[in-house]
Amino acid sequence: MPLNPTVSDVTDRIIERSRPTRERYLDRMARAAEEGPRRAHLTCGNQAHAYAPMGQDKETLAAGRAPNLGIVTAYNDMLSAHQPFETYPERIRAAARALGATAQVAGGVPAMCDGVTQGQTGMELSLFSRDVIALAAGVALSHNVFDAAVYLGVCDKIVPGLIIAAATFGYIPGVFLPAGPMTSGLPNDEKAKVRQQFANGEVGRDKLMEAEMASYHGPGTCTFYGTANSNQMLMEFMGLHLPGASFVNPGTPLRDALTDEGVKTALGITALGNDYRPVSEILDEKAFVNGMVGLMATGGSTNLIIHLPAMARAAGVILDQSDFATLSAAVPQLAKVYPNGLADVNHFHAAGGLGYMIGQLLEAGLLHPDVKTVAGEGMAQYTREPEIRDGVFHYRAGPTETLNDKILRPVSNPFKATGGLQDLQGNLGRGVMKVSAVDPDRHIIEAKARIFHDQRDVKTAFQAGEFTEDTVVVVRFQGPHANGMPELHSLTPILSVLQDRGLKVALVTDGRMSGASGKVPSAIHVSPEAARGGPIGRLRDGDVVRVDAVNGTLDAIGVDLDTRDVAEADLSGNGNGVGRELFEVFRQNVGLASDGAGVVI
């Protein structure tokens, strides 16, 4: 099937836009690769320090003829998705040793759980943790004794941070090893209903806690299709996971076999062999387009609209918000996974999962087939699915028919004709809306604005019964420069209640919503942010705001914003408490959200 013309056009404009930065990047990577295996440039004393604690592997390391893997791990047992990584290093070392090679934990990176910090002060560190992760991974790999790296990370900022590091060390091959989703618990829609009941005062905290614990109940990623699981999709679509690796549950024989196979793959693509495949060659313009197509086809997280540009810049590729919107108009939505539907990622995987979807998109010409991946040449590799037969790991052909058309559909019969993402531009700046879970009759909201500078004040107004008419709730001074751009996911139950009462409501913010943001129309990531003098800072209570996801506009109606001063907000409290003091340099140097809100890139 010839490549879809929209996919082709977007790719061409990205290539042209990126030409100077991509050429400089590839030149740096080529010069680094020409230096050959990294350990050859270390003194005997340097190497002795690196090998001293390695026991039975010391002789192999000292000989320098077999590849040495660097393990960069985001393990902690605060994140359910990362708890399984506790045992991965020993398994990776054993798998490498069985192949005559070695592996070392190069370093750990921090990994915070947005589920724990939602609505809390700690969430103001969340976005910046991506850059800290990239920096920490850079420190880990700076020892220069590794021929390839395996990256252990799953959740929201961790994978983007690790990608930024992997691209920066792009002359080193890299394989991402996931941990998989937890088994299904309380259905997500039932959990959401209890949250709304609690917000409405219909049930107490004991019932809320019971529902939350029944939903988030074991090791693995949360089962809704938020940022963590969108990350896993992305790694398959961009060729850095093994095929079919994303959604196999932790603690299963197949999960262990995929980890072993990932080690084998990483060892097989180093510069010491005949199949050198560095990250710099995998993460090209086509790979990022494939990732964006996957985001649209699955109805994935809006957080990736920030993370993907930051990841791409690390590889010299320049993405624009318009690229997402243009692809969204051409890519149908093939999956319905909560919050876009009732199913969770385990149901999605059982219905045919990413292998089936990739096959469909390839047949329709919506993916670049001719890309380099860790699994070999071409995206066709990712239509296969892994299995263990007679105790041996291998791949078989993946499904060519959906096993549940309420969850996963072919391109010929999608849930929606488009990917459900809209770029919004107008006199209030530039934002984005995820419309895949929003009812079509709410794609246009025009109402008076109610202005807030803190999400807690929205809750207070709600509890006081102040929302009695159609309202555009504006929560500003929530951008990366103001306070680190926390997610405002705790507003979702409140706004959902107002919507269910029959009011037309929308959210406009220079902050973020959760990757699982759902049925309330939300214009998010508005840029420039209020703290940088953006026009959202000139709005006043009672101004009429129109949020139009049909025509892609975001405007204050009948108001000359240029004649007004930007509102002042007391941001003095944003600089201290729960570690915020340490991140002042990040707040002062962060880029625009529309460019990826980067600090280090």
N, C-alpha and C positions, 0 to 999 in steps of 0.2 A: 504494500500500500504506500503510495507517495506521501510524503510528509504534509500534514495539514498546513495550508498557506499562512494561517495566523501564527502557528508555532514556528514556522520558518521565518516569518517576518520579525517576530519578537527576538528570536535567536540572532538574526542578522543585525538588528539594531543594538543588541547587547554586545555583540562582537565588535561592532564599529565604535560604540561608546567606550568600550574597555580596552581598545587597541593599545594605547600608550602604557597603561598600568599593567595590563596582562603581559606585554612584551618585556617590561622591566622585571616583572615577577619571574617569568620563565627564564630570563637571562640569569637572575640570581640563583635560581634552582639548578640550572645547568652547571654553573660554575661551582656550586657546592657539590653536585654529584661527581664532577670531574676529580674531586679530591679523593674519591674512592672510599673504601670502608673506613669508618670514622676512627676505629681503635688504632689503625696503623699510624696515626699522627700523635698518639699519646706516648709519653715516656714510660719506661718500665715502672717508675715510681707511681705515675698516674694510674697505670693499670693495676698495680698491686693494691692500691687503695680501693679500687672498684671491685676487685675480685676477692678481697680478704675474707668476707663472711660467707662465701658461696660453697663451702664444703666440698661435696663430691663433684661439683661442676667447675672447680678451680682449674683443673688441668685442661679441660676443654676450652675454657675462656682464655687461658694463657697461650694456648696453641694458636688461637686466632683464626682458625680455618673454618669453623662452623658459625652460623649466624647466631647473634645474641639479640633476643627480644627485650625491649623495654616495656614494662607494664605501667601504664598510667591509670590509676584507680581512683574512682570517686566513692569508694566504699564508705558507708556509715550505716548504722542501724536506726537512724532517725528517719530515713526514707525507706519505705517498704520496697520500692523498686530497686534499691541499692543494697539492701541487706544480703541478698544472695551472693554478692561479690566478695563477701568475707572469705569464702573458700576458693575463689577463682585463682589467686596467685599460685597456690600449691598445685592445683590441677594444671595450670598453664606450664609451670616448671616441669611437671611430670610428663606432659605431652611433648614439650620441647626436648626433654632428655631422651624420650623414647625414639626421637628422630635424630639423635646425635647432636642436638643443639642445646642452647641455654636460654634462660629467661630470668630477668630480674625486675623487681618492683622499682621502677625509676623514681616514682614519687606519687604522692597523693594530692588530690585537689579537693577543695571544699565543695560541699553539695548541700544546699539548703532545700527544705521542703516547703513549697508555697502553700500546701494544705495546712501546715502548722502556723504559718505567718499571715494567712489571709486575714485582712482587717486589723492586723497588729503592726506595731512599729517596725518590727523586723522585716516586713515586706518592703520597706524603703531601701533595703540593701539588696533585694532580690535581683533586679536587672543588672546592677553593677557586679554581682557575683559572677556573671558571665565573663567579664573582663579579668576578674581575679583568677578564675579557673584557667583562662588562657595563659595568664602570667605564670601561675603555679605549674602548669604543664610545661611551659617553656623552661622553667628552672629544672624540672625533672629531666627533660631531654638534653639540657645543656652539658651533661657529663660526657656526651659525645662517644659513648661506648656501644651504641645500639645500631643494629643493621635494619631493624623494623620496629614498629611499635604496635601494641594492642591497647585499645582505649576502652576502659570499663566505665560507662556512664549511660544514663537513660533519660533523666528527667529534664525539667523545663529549661534552665540556663546551662545545664551541664554539657549536653551534647553540642550546642552552639559554641560554648567556650572551648571544648575539646577540638572542634572542627577548626576554629581560629588557630589554635596551636598546631594542629596537624598540617594545616595549609602553610603556616609559617615555617615549619620543618618539612616542607613538602618534598624535599629530596629523599626523605625516609618513607618507605612504604608503611601503610597503616591499615589495620583492620579494626572495626568497631565490634565489640562483643556485648550483646545485650543480655538482660536477665529474664525478660518476659513478663507478661501480665499475671497478676494474682488470679486465682480462680474466681468465678462469678459469685457474688454475694447478694445482698439485698439489691433488687433492681434499682437502677439510677433514677427512674421516674418516681418510684415510691419514696426514695430518699429525698428527692426534690420536693415532693408533696408534703412531707413532714417538715422540711425547712420552711415552706410557706405557711404551714399551720402554726409553727412556732413564731414566725414573724407576725402573724395575725393574732397571736395570743390564744390560739385554740388548744395547744398542747404545751406541756411544761418541758423544762430542760431535760428531765429524765427520759422522756420519749424521744427527744431530739438526739440525746447521747446514744440511746439504744439503736436508733436508725443509723447514725453515723458509724458506730462500731460494727454493725452488721454489714455495712457497705465496704468499709476499709478494714479488712479482717485478716490479712495475711501477707506474706512476702510477694513481691511483684508490683508492677505498675498498677495504679488505679485503673479500673476497667472502662471508664468513660473515655471518649475520644477527645482528650484535651491535648495540651502541649507535649506531655511525655510520650504519648502514643503517636502523635503527629511526628515527633522526632524519629521514632522507630521506623515509621513509614518512609520518612525522608531518607534515612540511611540505606534502605533497600532501593528506592528510586534513584539514588545518586551513586549506587554501586560500592558502598563502604561496609555494608553487612554482607554476610553470606545469604544466598537466596532462601527465603522462607524462615529466616532466623528471628524475625521481630516478635511474633506473637505465640511462641511456644512457652508454656508455663514453667516456672522455676521448679527445680527439684525433680525433674523427670529425666528418664534416660536419654530422650531426644535432645533435651536442653544441654545435657553434659556432652553428648556427641557433637553438637554444633559448636560448643566451646573448643573441643579438641580439634575439630576440623578447621576452625578459625585460626588456631595456632599453626596447624599444618599449612594453611593458605599463606599466612604472614611469612613463614619461613621460606616458602617457595617463591616469593616475589622480591627478594632482596637483590642488591647489586652483586652479591656473591654468586648468584646463579645465572641462568640464561633467560629468565622471565621477569626482568626488573620492571616493576610497575609502581613508581612512586605516587604519593598522594597528589603531587602537582599535576600529573598527567590525568588523573581521574577527575579531579575537581576543575573541570573546564566549563565553558559557557553552556555547552549542551547538558552537562550534568545538572547545572543549576536550573535550567529550563525544565528538565525532567522532574526535578524536585518540586518546582512550582506547579507543574501539571498534576503531580500526585496530590499536592495540597488541595487543589480545586476539586479533583475527582472524588476525594474522600471527605470533603467538607471540613478540612482540618483547622488547626488553631490559628487565630489571628496573631498570636505572639510571633509566629514564624515570619510575618510580614516585617517585623523588626529584625529578627535574628538572621534571616536569609541574606539581606543586604550586608550585614556585618560579617557574616561568614564568607560571603563572596568577595568582599573587599580584601580579605586576608589572602585570597588567591588571585588578586589583581582583576577581578570581575566586578563591574559596576552595574548593580540592579537599580531600577527605579520603580516606585510604587505603581506607576502606570503599567509596568510589565505584568504585574499580578492581575490588574483589572482587565487588561486586554486578553490574557490567557483565560481568565475566568469566563469571559463571554464566549469562548470557543470550546471550553472543556465541560462536558456534562458531569453532573453529580451522580456517581454510580453507587454510592454507599449511603446507608442510613444507620449511623451509629450515634448513640446518645452524646450530645444533646440534640442531634438532628433526627433521631429516631429513638426507639425503645431498646434496641439491641446494644450489647456491649462488645468490646473488641474480641472476646472469646467467641461470641456468636458470629461475628464478622469473619474471623479466621476459619471457623468451621464451615461457613457458607462458601468458602473458596478463597477468601482473603486476598492478599496482595498479589499472589501469583496469578489468580484469575483476572484481577483488575489490570495488571500490567499486560497480560496477553490481549485483553480487550482494547486497551489503549494503543498497543502496537499495531493491531489489526486495523484500527481506525486512523493510523498515521498521526496520532497525537503525542507520541513519544519519539525521541531520537533513538533509533535502534543501534546506531554505530558509535557506541561509547565504550570506553575502557572501564572495567570494574575489577574489584579484587577477585571476582570469580572467573574472570576471563573476558574475552572480547564480546561485546554486545549485550543489550538488555534482554534478549531472548533467554539468557541464562536464568533470569528472574521469574520466568513462568513455571519453573520446576518447583517441586516441593520435596523437602527432606524426609527420610524415613529410616528406620532401623529394621532390616530384614535378616533373620537368622543371625542376629547379633552383629551385623555389619551395617555401617552407615553408608547410605548412597542416596542419589536423587532419582526421582521418577517424574514423569510428565505430570504437570499440574492439571487441575480441572479445567475443562473447556466449557462447562455449563455451570451456572450458579446453582447452588444447592438450597438456596432460600432467597426467592426474589423479593421478599419483604425487607431484606437486609442488603443485598448485593445484586446489581442488575447489569445487563450488557449495555454497550454503547447504543445499540438500536432501540433500547427501551429504558432510558435513564429515569431516575427520580425527578430530576430537573434538567433542563436543557443547558444550563450554565452552572459554573462552579460556586456561585453564591457569594461572590466577593465584589464589592464596589468601591472604587476610588471616588472620594468626595472632594470637590473643590469649590470654593466660593469666597465671599468676603469675610468669612470666619477662618479662612486658612485651608489647610488640606488635612483630611482625615480618611478613615477607611471604615467600612461596615461589613460585617459578616451577616449575610441575609439568608443563609441556607436553612436556618431554623426559624426565621421570622415569617409570620403569616403574610402573604402578599398584600393584604389590605392594610398592612402597617408599614409598607415600604416607603410611604410618604407621610410624614408627621409635620404638621404646622400648628404651633401653639405658643402661648406666652412662656417665656423663660423664667425659671427660678434659679437663682445663682447661689452656689455654695463653694466654699474654699476648703471643706473638709467633709469626707464621706460620713463621719459621725454626725454631722449636723443634718444630713439628709435623713438619717434614722430618727433623730430627735423630732424633726418636722413631721415625719410619717407617724410617729407615735402620738404626736399632738393632734393628729387629724387634719393637718393643714393642706393636704393634697385633695382638693374637691373638684378640680376641673382638669381638662386636658393640659398637660404640662411637658415642656422640654426641660429636663433637669440638667443643669450645667454645673459640672464639678471641675473647677479649674485650679491652677497652681498645683497640678499633679504630674507635671512632666519631669523628665530626667534632671533638668537643671534645678527645678524647685525642690524636689524631695526624692529623686531616684525613680520616679514613675512606678509607683506600686500598682498592682492590680486592684481593681475596685469590685471584685467579685462578690463581696458581702452585700452590695447593693442589689444584686440580682433578685433575691427573694422579695425585697420590698417593692421593686419596680414591677415584678411579676404579679404581686398582689394587686397593685393599682391597675394594671392592665386587665387582670381577671375581673375587676370590679366594673369594667366597661370604659375606663378612661383611655384616651389615646396618650401614651407617654413615650418619650424617647430620652436617651442619655447622650449628652455631648460632653466630651472630656479630653483634656490633653494627657490624661493618664491611660492606663491599660485596663482591659477587662480580662477575665480568665480565658485561657485557651478553650474552655468549655462553655463560653458565653453563648446564650441561647436565644430565647424567643422575643426578648425586648430589643427593639431597634436601637443600636448604639453606635454613634459616630465617635470613634476612639482615635487615639494617637494624634489628636489635632495639633498641627504644627504650622507656624512656630508656636511654641507654648506660651502661656500667659507670662511666665517668669522671664521670658526673652522678649517681651513686648508684643507678643502675638495678638491679633485682633480679638481672639476669644476673651482677652483681658479687658476689652472695652465694652462688653455686654453689660446690660443692667437688668434688674428684675423688671419683668413686664414687656421687654422687647420681644417681638414676634420672631421666632426662629423656624426656619423650614429645613427639615432633614429629608432629602429626596434621594432615595437609593435607586429610583428608576432612571432619573436623568443624571445622577452623580453630582449633586450640588449640596452645598452646606452654606446657608446664608441667613443673615439677619435681614428681615424684610422692612423696608421703609426707614432705615436707619443709616445715617452717614457716620460710620465708625471712625473715620479719619478725623472728625472734629472733636473726638473725645480723648481724654487721657486714659492710659492703662490703669486699671484699679491697683491699689496697693494691698498687699497681703502680708500679714505678719508671719514670716518664714523663720524667725529666730529659733523656734523650737525644733526645726528640722535638722539642726546641726549637732545635736547631742542626744545621748541616751541610746542604749542597745547597739553601740558600736558606730553610730552615725558620725561621730567625730572623725573616725578613721577614713571616711569617704568624702570629705570636703573637696579634696583634689579631684575626685571623680565628678562631683556635681559641677564644679567650676569649668571642667574641660570637656564635658560630654557634648557630642554632636546632636544634630536634629534627629527626632524620632523617625522622620521620613527617610533618613539616610542610614538608619540602623542603630541610632543612639550609641555610637561607639566611643570608647575612651582610648583604647590602645590601638585601634585600627582607624 
